[in-house]
């Protein structure tokens, strides 16, 4: 069903992005199949959660699979792209990949579904701080070498301040790449979300919010089933949802993300952490929280900003596709 003819020409992208972690040009090697699903998120917005959901829906089994290798991060520069593509080519089941680049850097791929999972940027920053302070020395040294060897980057990987408040301030005020005033140590959250808002009418794109996954996991999984065109009875979706809850994912973490755990001394905690919201309250400074709101509402219109902060359920049914 999923083995449609492969695309031979290199896909075109509007923009490109390079950091210590990624090179969006790697997307040029991707040869899509009709039915592929791309999980598109800003880091720490529910990527692994959505990948686990897709693994459950694709294989229709609660058996844990190594989603970090089975559903690879295409633009990350850890492995030769030829090796990554060869692994994807060998897959006979429905495929999925993840990406953390803005939508304007993703090729326009016919027959491919995109699921954009979004999260309140304040929760993102809090989770990202936990993630960055957990890197082990070997991972930092590898990113240092990549940055110093790449003229478009030209510097070591920025170290995360132990203070979450100081980290949030830098994330809001210092850019990691030319042309972006914020986002260190990655790309701008605000520019990233703007790229998806501007593509909201694309029928290949589904918007899912982290808070809605927390509030109605079964309902959101049914939305995903409908979007990707999977033939799964509603009762089975509810059963599979039990394996996508944080308690289950935490128990199976070593099997779900064994490859990425190596960057954190074998710990999977930075990938499957507490999954909560609002832990930034009482931690980030008021002036920075005000700046966050100003940047958000300058980057995107108010309805989309409200959706980013709360999700569809809490915002009274707002869906970006209808804006």
C-alpha positions in Angstrom: 0.0 0.0 0.0 2.8 2.4 0.9 5.3 1.5 -1.9 4.4 4.3 -4.3 7.0 5.2 -7.1 10.0 7.0 -5.7 10.7 10.6 -6.7 14.0 10.8 -8.6 14.7 14.6 -8.8 16.0 16.6 -5.8 13.2 18.4 -4.1 13.3 22.2 -3.8 13.2 24.1 -0.6 12.6 27.8 0.0 15.2 28.2 2.8 18.0 26.3 4.3 19.3 26.1 7.9 22.5 24.9 9.4 23.5 24.7 13.1 25.7 22.5 15.3 22.9 19.8 15.0 21.3 20.1 11.6 21.8 20.7 7.9 18.4 21.1 6.1 20.1 20.3 2.8 20.0 16.7 3.8 16.3 16.8 2.8 17.4 16.8 -0.8 18.4 13.1 -0.5 14.9 12.1 0.8 12.8 10.1 -1.7 9.2 10.1 -0.5 6.6 7.4 -0.8 2.9 8.2 -0.9 1.6 7.8 2.7 4.8 8.8 4.4 4.2 10.8 7.6 6.6 13.6 8.7 6.4 14.7 12.4 7.4 18.4 12.4 8.1 20.0 15.7 10.2 22.6 17.4 12.4 20.7 19.8 10.8 19.6 23.1 7.3 20.0 21.8 6.2 16.4 21.9 8.2 14.9 19.1 8.9 11.5 20.7 5.4 11.3 22.0 4.0 11.8 18.5 6.5 9.3 17.1 5.3 6.7 19.6 1.7 7.4 18.7 2.5 6.8 15.0 4.4 3.6 15.8 1.3 2.3 17.6 -1.0 3.3 14.7 1.4 2.0 12.0 2.1 -1.4 13.6 -1.1 -1.7 15.6 0.8 -3.1 18.5 1.9 -1.9 21.9 5.2 -3.6 21.5 8.0 -1.0 21.9 10.1 -0.2 18.9 13.3 1.9 18.6 11.6 4.9 17.2 14.8 7.0 17.1 16.3 4.8 14.4 13.1 3.5 12.8 11.6 7.0 12.3 14.9 9.0 11.9 15.6 12.7 12.3 16.4 13.5 8.7 18.4 16.7 8.9 20.5 15.9 12.0 24.1 15.5 11.1 25.0 12.4 13.2 25.1 9.9 10.4 25.8 10.1 6.7 22.5 10.9 4.9 23.1 8.1 2.5 23.0 5.6 5.4 19.8 7.1 6.7 18.1 7.0 3.3 19.2 3.4 2.7 17.6 2.5 6.0 14.4 4.2 4.9 14.5 2.6 1.5 14.6 -0.9 3.1 11.5 -0.4 5.1 8.4 -2.1 3.8 5.8 -0.7 6.2 4.4 2.8 6.3 7.3 5.2 7.0 7.7 8.2 9.2 10.5 10.7 9.8 10.9 13.6 12.1 12.1 17.1 11.5 12.8 20.2 13.6 13.3 22.7 10.7 10.7 25.3 9.8 8.1 24.5 7.2 9.8 26.7 4.6 12.8 24.4 4.7 10.8 21.2 4.1 10.5 20.2 0.5 7.0 20.2 -1.0 6.4 16.5 -1.2 3.4 15.1 -3.0 1.5 12.4 -1.1 3.2 13.0 2.2 1.4 13.9 5.4 2.8 16.4 7.9 1.8 16.5 11.5 2.9 19.7 13.3 2.9 19.3 17.1 3.1 22.6 18.9 3.6 23.6 22.6 3.6 26.7 24.7 7.1 28.2 24.1 7.6 28.8 27.8 7.1 25.0 28.4 9.4 24.4 25.5 12.2 26.5 27.0 11.8 24.9 30.4 12.1 21.4 28.9 14.9 22.5 26.5 16.9 23.8 29.5 16.6 20.4 31.2 17.6 18.7 27.9 20.7 20.9 27.2 22.0 20.7 30.8 21.9 16.9 30.5 24.3 16.6 27.5 27.3 14.5 28.4 30.8 15.9 27.5 31.3 13.6 24.5 28.1 14.9 22.9 29.1 18.6 23.5 32.6 17.9 22.1 31.1 16.4 18.9 28.9 19.5 18.4 31.9 21.8 19.1 33.8 20.1 16.3 31.0 20.4 13.9 30.5 24.1 14.6 34.1 24.9 14.4 34.6 23.0 11.1 31.5 24.6 9.4 32.2 28.2 8.2 28.5 29.0 8.4 28.5 28.2 12.1 32.1 29.0 13.1 31.9 28.6 16.9 31.5 25.9 19.6 28.1 24.8 20.8 26.8 27.3 23.3 26.7 25.9 26.9 23.4 26.1 28.8 23.4 28.3 31.9 22.6 26.2 35.0 19.9 28.7 35.8 16.7 28.1 33.9 15.8 31.8 34.2 19.1 32.8 32.6 18.7 30.2 29.9 15.2 31.5 29.1 16.5 35.1 28.8 19.3 34.0 26.4 16.8 31.9 24.4 14.7 35.1 24.0 17.4 37.5 23.2 20.3 35.8 21.4 20.1 34.1 18.0 22.0 31.1 17.0 22.1 31.8 13.3 22.4 35.0 11.2 19.1 36.8 10.7 17.4 35.5 13.8 17.4 37.5 17.1 16.5 34.6 19.4 16.4 30.9 19.8 19.9 30.0 21.1 21.0 27.2 21.1 18.6 26.3 18.2 16.4 28.3 15.8 13.9 31.0 16.6 10.7 29.5 18.1 8.7 32.5 16.9 10.0 32.3 13.3 9.5 28.5 13.4 5.8 28.8 14.3 5.3 31.6 11.9 6.4 29.3 9.1 3.7 26.8 10.0 1.0 29.5 10.5 1.7 30.8 7.0 1.1 27.2 5.7 -2.0 26.6 7.7 -4.2 26.1 4.6 -2.1 23.2 3.3 -4.3 20.1 3.2 -1.2 17.9 3.8 -0.7 19.5 7.2 -2.4 18.6 10.5 -2.0 20.8 13.6 -1.8 19.0 17.0 -1.2 20.7 20.3 0.7 19.2 23.2 -1.9 20.2 25.7 -4.6 18.5 23.7 -2.6 15.3 23.7 -2.5 15.6 27.5 -6.2 16.4 27.8 -7.7 14.0 25.3 -5.2 11.5 24.0 -7.7 9.1 22.6 -9.6 11.9 20.8 -6.3 13.3 19.3 -5.2 9.9 18.2 -8.5 9.5 16.4 -7.9 12.8 14.6 -4.5 11.5 13.5 -6.0 8.2 12.4 -8.5 10.1 10.3 -5.8 12.4 8.9 -3.4 9.7 7.8 -6.2 7.5 6.5 -5.6 4.5 8.7 -8.3 1.9 8.9 -8.4 1.4 12.7 -11.6 0.9 14.7 -12.2 3.4 17.4 -12.1 0.8 20.2 -8.6 -0.3 19.0 -7.5 3.3 19.0 -8.5 3.6 22.7 -6.5 0.4 23.5 -3.4 1.6 21.7 -3.6 5.0 23.5 -2.8 3.2 26.7 0.7 2.5 25.4 1.2 6.2 24.5 0.6 7.5 28.0 3.7 8.9 29.8 3.6 6.1 32.4 3.9 3.5 29.7 6.5 5.4 27.7 8.6 6.0 30.8 8.7 2.3 31.5 9.7 1.5 27.9 12.1 4.5 27.4 15.2 2.4 27.0 13.6 0.5 24.2 12.0 3.5 22.5 15.0 5.9 22.3 18.2 3.8 22.8 20.2 5.7 20.2 19.6 9.2 21.5 20.1 8.2 25.1 23.8 7.9 24.3 24.1 11.7 24.3 23.0 11.7 27.9 25.1 9.0 29.5 22.5 6.3 28.7 19.7 8.3 30.4 16.5 8.7 28.5 15.1 11.2 30.9 15.7 14.3 28.7 13.6 12.7 26.0 10.7 11.3 28.1 10.6 13.6 31.1 7.6 14.8 33.1 5.4 15.9 30.2 3.9 18.7 32.3 2.9 22.3 31.7 3.5 25.5 33.6 6.7 24.5 35.4 8.2 27.8 34.4 5.9 29.7 36.8 7.8 31.2 39.6 11.1 30.5 37.7 11.3 32.8 34.7 11.5 36.5 35.3 8.5 38.7 34.8 10.3 41.0 32.3 11.2 37.9 30.2 7.7 36.6 30.3 6.4 39.9 29.1 9.0 39.9 26.3 7.9 36.4 25.3 4.3 37.5 24.9 5.4 40.5 22.9 7.5 38.4 20.5 4.8 35.8 20.1 2.1 38.2 19.2 4.3 40.2 16.9 5.3 37.0 15.0 1.9 35.5 14.6 -1.8 36.7 14.7 -3.6 36.6 18.0 -5.7 33.5 17.3 -2.7 31.4 16.5 -0.8 32.8 19.5 -3.8 31.8 21.7 -3.7 28.3 20.2 0.0 28.0 20.8 -0.4 29.0 24.5 -3.4 26.8 25.2 -4.3 24.3 22.5 -7.6 23.7 20.7 -9.6 22.3 23.6 -8.7 25.1 26.1 -9.1 27.9 23.5 -12.7 27.0 22.6 -12.1 24.8 19.6 -9.6 27.1 17.7 -7.8 25.2 15.0 -5.1 26.8 12.9 -6.4 25.2 9.7 -9.6 27.2 10.1 -7.9 30.6 10.7 
